[in-house]
Amino acid sequence: MAGNSELKLRIDNVVKKFPTRQGEITALNGVTLDIKENEFICVVGPSGCGKSTLLNIIAGLEKPTSGKVFIHGDEVTGPGRERGVVFQQYALFPWLTVRQNVEFGLDLANVSKEEKKRISDHYLKMVDLEAFADSYPKELSGGMKQRTAIARAYAVNPEVLLMDEPFGALDAQTRTQLQTELLTTWEQEQKTCFFITHDVEEAVILGQKVIIMSARPGRIKEIIDIDIPYPRTQETKLSEEFIRLKNKIWAEVYQEYLEVRK
């Protein structure tokens, strides 16, 4: 499945510096990237290379020191409904049920009761949590909590889905299952996805492009096209092309990891 050729997201020469006791640290140094409509972008790189900082800037949760981010030509100046965010830590409201968590953004948007139920029913079914609609987060497994967070992000119908290592805390089996579900959902829902991961294999199975970030200060070192057709399954991971791309990207990321350790 190819992304639409229309430009959705533009990251224009973004620099981010943080003050510390030891002096100023440059987390991002001149990051420029164009992302098309419905494109699935995965970002990999060593710890501390600014991946999450970049996602937070796109989300409007942090401001760049210089440079700008645009969605459909409009500058990002803060959080907005056109961007849904899913973090590694599920960030669910413990006092709300699964359905109420999924409906949270719809409540803020004053969606009618009937429409709210229709939307939450749709996304609960999509993530296979219909039977747990009235359960509370403490009653769910890690995978179910993350499914709830993903359904909540989708429910407000964002144009861009920002995912910061959403499967990083899950066991391998659950992670594999959610990768497959996410790809199915992405193909159905047609969203632009910006997905951060430490797992090179995960990046190659999900993304149309993999962005490799350099060690701090974070820059785009390389952009790798993943020309493996969708739908991708776990069997895809056994193909020669998959293994070749995984090894190529891993070698680049490991090189940056070594830079960090110098």
Buried (B, 14 or more C-beta within 10 A) or exposed (E): EEBEEEBBBBBBEBBBBEEEEEEEBBBBBBBEBEBBBBBBBBBBBBEBBBBBBBBBBBBBBBEBBEBBBBBEEEEBEEEBEBBBBBBBEBEBEEEBBBBBBBBBBBEEEEBEEEEBBEBBBEBBEBBEBEEBBEBBBEEBEBBBBBBBBBBBBBBBBBBBBBBBBBBBBBEEEBBBBBBBBBBEBBBEBEBBBBBBBBBBBBBBBBBBBBBBBBBBBBBBBEEBEBEBEBEBEEEBBEEEEBEEBBEBBBEBBEBBBEEBEE
